[in-house]
Structure formats: C-alpha cells, structure tokens
Amino acid sequence: MNGLSVNRACILGAAFFGGTSLVFLTAAFLLTGDPAVVWAGLLFIALTLTCVVFFTAFLRRKLILFSNSLCRTIDDMLDGTASPLQIYEEESLFYKINHRLARLYEVMRGNQARVAKERADLQELISAISHQVKTPIANLQMVNATLLEQPMSKEKQQEFIIAASGQLDKLNFLMQAMIKTSRLETGVISLNQKTQPIYDTLAAALGGILPNAEKKQLHVRVDCPPDIALAHDGKWTSEALFNILDNAVKYTPKNGAICVCVQGLELYVKIDITDNGKGIAKSRQSMIFKRFYREEEVHDVEGIGIGLYLAREIITMQGGYIQVTSSPGRGSTFSVFLPRE
C-alpha cells in the first residue's frame, strides 16, 4: 500500500467497483429474470460512477492546487520573501498544515533574527576590541623600537620600561574585562546567589577603590546597616559595585566627596553611590551603559568604557536594575536595586 500511487489506486478501485456491480447485476437477473431490474441497476451504477469520477477529479484538482501553493510557500519561506497564506477553513486538513507552516515560519524568522543579532554583536565586539588594543600595541611598538634603535642612559631606559609596563597593564585589564563580559554573556559563568549581608559585599568593593581615593584626597562616607541581608552573588555583585565606585573616583575632582548609602526597602535593597564630580547630561545617561562608550571630554581619564556595562549585566542577571540621577556640574547618583527575594 505504501508504494501504491493515487492514480493506480483509483483504477483498482474502479475495477473492483465495476466487477462487484457486474456480479450483483448478474445475480439480480438470475433471481428475477426481469431485464428492467438490470437496466435500473446499470443506470444506478452509471450515475454512481459519474459522481465518483467528478468528485475524484475535483479532489485531485484541489490537491494539485494546494500542493503547488504549498511548494511555492515553502520556497518563499526558505528564501525569506513571504509568509504562509492565511486559510480560514478551520476544520480542514489544509488549515492544519497551513497553521503549522505559519508557526514554522515564525520560528525560522526568530532564528534568523537571533543569528543576525549575534552576528552584528560579534562584529561590533571585534571592532571595539580592535579599536581598544590598537593604541597600547602601537605605544608598545614605539617604546620597543626606541629602546632597540636609540642609545640612551639607564635612567631613560627605566622611564621607557615603566611606560611599557603601563601599556601592558592596560592590555591586561582590557583582556580581563573582555573575558568577564564574554563569560557572563555566553552563560559560561552562572551567578551563585545565596543569602548574605550586603555589608560584606560592599566592603570588598570599597577596598578596591580606597588607594586611588586616598591619592586624590577624596572623602568617602559609607552608611550601610550591617544587618541587611539578601540573596546575591557576593563576588560578582562586589565587581559591579566596584565598577560604579571606580567611576566615581575617576570623575570626582581632588578633595571631592563620595557617599555610599544602603537602604532596605520592602521589595529591594537600594544602594546609592553619590559623587560631586562632573555629572552626566540627561541625553547621555542611557548611553553610558553601552559597551566601550566614553564621552569625548573624558578621554584623558584612564579607562576603556566597559565597567558600567559589566555592572548593569551583573545586576540585571540577578533580577535588579540601575538608575542614574545626574546633571552636568552637580555630580551623579547611581542607584542599584537588588531584589530581597
């Protein structure tokens, strides 16, 4: 039966029906002996065969039209030029097939959009990395060429070696930041959230910025109740808070002030990090969280523009969010909200 074609099945069905009809007509004539019964039977058989032929032709024509339309639709779907036609015969086989084709088309479009976005993100990332590493590599090449080609005193050589060390530190910082970002984005690293005091996490973040804050003679004030605890990843949350605090230290002028205030709200723990630095224009506040974004007027400040991006990714992955309140010349407040449950 699996190898039987439709046309051959129709021929076999017609032959079976004709043979069965001939047997019944012969039996009816032998039993009644009346030719009228035979003619009536023949008329009935002829009408039945005519109806079957017309119905089969109609069904075959409809199947051909549908198969042609189905093939065109699949070809268009593969080319991405059209979506499946809408068929509203809700109880028909055609509707069922079309409904599943529409679902398949939506899945295909979603996959294509996701692949296109990933490709665009990858191209953007490669371009950004190339731009970021170009300067330190060029500086290292210049220092190396100078050391090899120019005669100089030991004191001058020491200066060039210190300068090269600084560029290597910048490259290392860039690579570490990119590794952290790629691991978070690709899900290689999963956050381990457990209930613990936010005080300890904040203390670890503050420990990383205190040396630079002391160099600039900044006054750092912290108000954090030690009894506030919530489920969070201590290591990565400390990384996010450090990135925000590090920015505050960089962009706060000498003898300035940084204030950290922690509040336990009903649904969230709110961490406000306030500085009296240069501030951020409202039109740029949504852009500062983009990867490698830096404002034109701060390019003389050390950094690569990935800290706030990484901070937002870490906080968002834990169900929280970051708000910014700032105006030029009046400092900034970064409010980190972490859910309590």
C-alpha positions as CSV (number, residue, x, y, z in Angstrom):
1,M,0.0,0.0,0.0
2,N,2.9,2.4,0.7
3,G,4.1,2.1,-2.9
4,L,0.7,2.4,-4.5
5,S,0.2,5.7,-6.4
6,V,-3.1,7.6,-6.2
7,N,-3.9,7.1,-9.9
8,R,-3.3,3.4,-9.7
9,A,-5.4,3.2,-6.5
10,C,-8.3,4.9,-8.4
11,I,-8.0,2.5,-11.3
12,L,-8.0,-0.5,-9.0
13,G,-11.0,0.9,-7.1
14,A,-12.9,1.5,-10.3
15,A,-12.1,-2.1,-11.5
16,F,-13.3,-3.5,-8.1
17,F,-16.5,-1.5,-8.2
18,G,-17.2,-2.5,-11.8
19,G,-16.6,-6.2,-11.1
20,T,-18.7,-6.1,-8.0
21,S,-21.5,-4.3,-9.8
22,L,-21.4,-6.9,-12.7
23,V,-21.7,-9.8,-10.2
24,F,-24.7,-8.1,-8.4
25,L,-26.4,-7.4,-11.8
26,T,-25.9,-11.0,-13.0
27,A,-27.3,-12.3,-9.7
28,A,-30.3,-10.0,-9.8
29,F,-31.1,-11.1,-13.4
30,L,-30.8,-14.7,-12.5
31,L,-33.1,-14.3,-9.4
32,T,-35.7,-12.1,-11.0
33,G,-35.4,-12.8,-14.7
34,D,-36.5,-9.2,-15.4
35,P,-34.4,-7.1,-17.8
36,A,-35.8,-3.9,-16.2
37,V,-34.0,-4.6,-13.0
38,V,-30.7,-5.0,-14.9
39,W,-31.3,-1.6,-16.7
40,A,-32.2,0.1,-13.5
41,G,-29.0,-1.3,-11.9
42,L,-26.9,-0.2,-14.8
43,L,-28.4,3.3,-14.6
44,F,-27.7,3.5,-10.9
45,I,-24.1,2.3,-11.4
46,A,-23.6,4.8,-14.2
47,L,-24.8,7.7,-12.0
48,T,-22.7,6.5,-9.1
49,L,-19.6,6.2,-11.3
50,T,-20.2,9.7,-12.7
51,C,-20.5,11.2,-9.2
52,V,-17.3,9.3,-8.1
53,V,-15.4,10.5,-11.2
54,F,-16.5,14.1,-10.7
55,F,-15.7,14.0,-7.0
56,T,-12.3,12.4,-7.6
57,A,-11.4,14.9,-10.3
58,F,-12.5,17.8,-8.0
59,L,-10.4,16.4,-5.1
60,R,-7.4,15.7,-7.4
61,R,-7.6,19.3,-8.8
62,K,-7.8,20.7,-5.2
63,L,-4.9,18.6,-4.1
64,I,-2.8,19.7,-7.1
65,L,-3.6,23.4,-6.4
66,F,-2.8,23.0,-2.7
67,S,0.4,21.1,-3.3
68,N,1.6,23.8,-5.8
69,S,0.7,26.5,-3.4
70,L,2.5,24.6,-0.6
71,C,5.6,24.2,-2.6
72,R,5.6,27.9,-3.5
73,T,5.1,28.9,0.1
74,I,7.9,26.6,1.3
75,D,10.2,28.0,-1.4
76,D,9.3,31.6,-0.4
77,M,9.8,30.7,3.3
78,L,13.3,29.3,2.5
79,D,14.1,32.5,0.6
80,G,12.6,34.6,3.4
81,T,10.5,36.6,0.9
82,A,6.9,35.7,2.0
83,S,4.9,34.3,4.9
84,P,2.4,31.4,4.6
85,L,-1.0,32.3,3.2
86,Q,-3.9,32.6,5.6
87,I,-6.5,29.8,5.2
88,Y,-9.6,30.1,7.3
89,E,-11.1,26.6,6.8
90,E,-10.6,25.8,10.5
91,E,-11.6,22.2,10.3
92,S,-9.8,21.2,7.1
93,L,-6.6,19.4,6.6
94,F,-5.3,22.4,4.6
95,Y,-5.9,24.7,7.6
96,K,-4.0,22.4,9.9
97,I,-1.0,22.2,7.6
98,N,-1.0,25.9,7.0
99,H,-1.3,26.6,10.7
100,R,1.9,24.6,11.4
101,L,3.6,26.2,8.4
102,A,2.9,29.6,9.9
103,R,4.3,28.5,13.3
104,L,7.4,27.1,11.5
105,Y,7.8,30.3,9.6
106,E,7.7,32.4,12.8
107,V,10.3,30.1,14.4
108,M,12.5,30.4,11.3
109,R,12.2,34.2,11.3
110,G,13.0,34.3,15.0
111,N,16.1,32.1,14.5
112,Q,17.2,34.3,11.6
113,A,16.8,37.5,13.6
114,R,18.7,36.0,16.5
115,V,21.5,34.8,14.3
116,A,21.7,38.3,12.6
117,K,21.8,40.0,16.0
118,E,24.5,37.7,17.3
119,R,26.5,38.3,14.1
120,A,26.1,42.1,14.4
121,D,27.1,41.9,18.1
122,L,30.1,39.8,17.2
123,Q,31.2,42.3,14.6
124,E,30.7,45.2,17.0
125,L,32.7,43.4,19.6
126,I,35.6,42.6,17.3
127,S,35.6,46.2,16.0
128,A,35.6,47.5,19.6
129,I,38.4,45.2,20.8
130,S,40.5,46.1,17.7
131,H,40.0,49.8,18.5
132,Q,40.8,49.4,22.2
133,V,44.0,47.3,21.7
134,K,45.3,49.4,18.8
135,T,46.6,52.3,21.0
136,P,48.5,50.3,23.6
137,I,50.0,48.0,21.0
138,A,51.2,51.0,19.0
139,N,52.7,52.5,22.1
140,L,54.5,49.3,23.0
141,Q,55.9,49.1,19.4
142,M,57.1,52.6,19.6
143,V,58.8,52.1,23.0
144,N,60.4,48.8,21.9
145,A,61.7,50.4,18.7
146,T,63.1,53.3,20.6
147,L,64.8,51.0,23.1
148,L,66.4,49.0,20.3
149,E,67.4,51.8,18.0
150,Q,68.3,54.8,20.2
151,P,71.2,54.9,22.6
152,M,70.2,56.3,26.0
153,S,71.1,56.3,29.6
154,K,69.9,53.8,32.1
155,E,67.6,56.4,33.7
156,K,66.0,57.0,30.3
157,Q,65.7,53.3,29.7
158,Q,64.0,52.9,33.0
159,E,61.4,55.5,32.0
160,F,60.6,53.7,28.8
161,I,60.3,50.4,30.6
162,I,57.9,51.9,33.1
163,A,55.9,53.3,30.2
164,A,55.8,49.9,28.5
165,S,54.7,48.3,31.8
166,G,51.8,50.7,32.0
167,Q,50.7,49.8,28.5
168,L,50.9,46.1,29.3
169,D,48.8,46.7,32.4
170,K,46.2,48.4,30.2
171,L,46.2,45.5,27.8
172,N,45.8,43.0,30.7
173,F,43.0,45.0,32.2
174,L,41.2,45.1,28.8
175,M,41.6,41.4,28.3
176,Q,40.4,40.5,31.8
177,A,37.3,42.8,31.3
178,M,36.5,41.2,28.0
179,I,36.9,37.7,29.4
180,K,34.5,38.6,32.3
181,T,32.0,40.1,29.8
182,S,32.1,37.2,27.3
183,R,31.7,34.6,30.1
184,L,28.7,36.4,31.5
185,E,27.1,36.9,28.1
186,T,27.6,33.4,26.9
187,G,26.4,31.8,30.2
188,V,29.8,30.2,30.9
189,I,29.7,31.7,34.4
190,S,26.4,31.3,36.4
191,L,25.8,33.5,39.4
192,N,25.8,31.7,42.7
193,Q,23.1,33.6,44.7
194,K,23.0,32.9,48.4
195,T,21.7,34.9,51.4
196,Q,24.5,37.0,52.9
197,P,25.0,40.5,54.3
198,I,25.3,43.3,51.7
199,Y,27.7,44.9,54.1
200,D,30.5,42.4,53.4
201,T,30.0,42.7,49.6
202,L,30.1,46.5,49.7
203,A,33.2,46.3,51.9
204,A,35.0,44.2,49.3
205,A,34.1,46.7,46.6
206,L,35.3,49.7,48.7
207,G,38.6,48.0,49.4
208,G,39.5,48.2,45.7
209,I,38.9,51.9,45.4
210,L,40.3,53.3,48.6
211,P,44.0,53.6,47.4
212,N,43.0,55.7,44.4
213,A,40.6,57.7,46.6
214,E,43.4,58.5,49.1
215,K,45.6,59.6,46.3
216,K,43.0,62.2,45.2
217,Q,42.2,63.0,48.9
218,L,38.6,62.1,48.4
219,H,36.3,61.9,51.4
220,V,34.4,58.6,51.3
221,R,31.4,58.3,53.6
222,V,29.5,54.9,53.9
223,D,26.2,54.4,55.6
224,C,25.3,50.6,55.5
225,P,23.4,48.8,58.3
226,P,25.3,45.5,59.0
227,D,22.0,43.5,59.4
228,I,20.7,43.9,55.8
229,A,21.0,40.6,54.1
230,L,19.7,39.3,50.7
231,A,20.3,36.6,48.2
232,H,23.0,37.7,45.8
233,D,26.4,36.6,44.4
234,G,28.9,38.3,46.6
235,K,31.9,38.1,44.2
236,W,30.1,39.4,41.1
237,T,28.0,42.0,42.9
238,S,31.1,43.3,44.5
239,E,32.6,43.6,41.0
240,A,29.6,45.6,39.8
241,L,29.7,47.9,42.8
242,F,33.5,48.3,42.4
243,N,33.0,49.4,38.8
244,I,30.5,52.1,39.8
245,L,32.7,53.3,42.7
246,D,35.8,53.3,40.5
247,N,34.0,55.6,38.0
248,A,33.0,57.9,40.9
249,V,36.7,58.1,42.0
250,K,37.9,58.8,38.4
251,Y,35.4,61.6,37.7
252,T,35.4,63.3,41.1
253,P,37.9,66.2,41.4
254,K,40.6,66.3,44.0
255,N,39.3,66.8,47.6
256,G,35.8,65.8,46.5
257,A,33.4,63.5,48.2
258,I,31.7,60.2,47.6
259,C,28.8,59.0,49.6
260,V,27.5,55.4,49.7
261,C,24.1,54.8,51.4
262,V,22.3,51.4,51.7
263,Q,18.6,51.2,52.4
264,G,16.5,48.1,53.0
265,L,13.2,48.7,51.2
266,E,10.2,46.3,51.2
267,L,11.0,44.6,47.9
268,Y,14.5,45.8,47.1
269,V,17.8,46.7,48.8
270,K,18.8,50.1,47.4
271,I,22.5,51.1,47.2
272,D,23.1,54.8,46.3
273,I,26.6,55.8,45.2
274,T,26.8,59.6,45.0
275,D,29.7,61.8,43.9
276,N,30.2,65.6,43.3
277,G,32.0,65.1,40.0
278,K,31.4,66.4,36.5
279,G,28.0,64.9,36.2
280,I,26.3,63.4,33.1
281,A,23.9,65.2,30.7
282,K,20.4,63.6,30.6
283,S,20.7,62.9,26.9
284,R,23.8,60.7,27.5
285,Q,22.6,58.8,30.6
286,S,21.1,56.0,28.6
287,M,24.4,55.6,26.6
288,I,26.9,55.3,29.4
289,F,25.9,51.6,29.9
290,K,26.8,50.7,26.4
291,R,29.9,48.6,25.9
292,F,33.1,50.8,25.3
293,Y,31.1,54.0,25.4
294,R,33.1,57.0,26.7
295,E,32.3,60.7,26.4
296,E,34.6,62.8,24.3
297,E,35.7,65.1,27.1
298,V,36.9,62.3,29.4
299,H,39.3,60.5,27.0
300,D,42.2,61.8,29.1
301,V,40.9,59.8,32.1
302,E,42.1,56.2,32.3
303,G,39.5,53.6,31.3
304,I,38.1,51.6,28.5
305,G,34.3,52.2,28.9
306,I,33.3,48.7,29.9
307,G,32.8,49.0,33.7
308,L,29.2,50.3,33.7
309,Y,28.2,47.9,31.0
310,L,29.5,45.0,33.1
311,A,27.9,46.4,36.2
312,R,24.5,46.5,34.6
313,E,24.8,43.0,33.2
314,I,25.7,41.6,36.7
315,I,22.8,43.4,38.4
316,T,20.3,42.6,35.7
317,M,21.2,38.9,35.8
318,Q,20.2,38.9,39.5
319,G,16.8,40.5,38.8
320,G,17.9,44.0,39.8
321,Y,18.4,47.3,37.9
322,I,20.4,50.5,38.0
323,Q,19.1,54.1,37.9
324,V,21.1,57.2,37.2
325,T,20.3,60.7,38.5
326,S,22.7,63.4,37.3
327,S,23.2,66.8,35.8
328,P,26.3,68.5,34.5
329,G,28.4,70.1,37.2
330,R,26.4,68.7,40.1
331,G,27.6,65.2,40.3
332,S,25.8,61.8,39.9
333,T,23.9,59.3,41.9
334,F,23.9,55.6,40.7
335,S,21.1,53.7,42.5
336,V,21.5,49.9,42.4
337,F,18.3,47.9,43.2
338,L,18.7,44.3,44.2
339,P,15.6,42.2,44.9
340,R,15.2,40.9,48.5
341,E,13.5,37.6,47.4
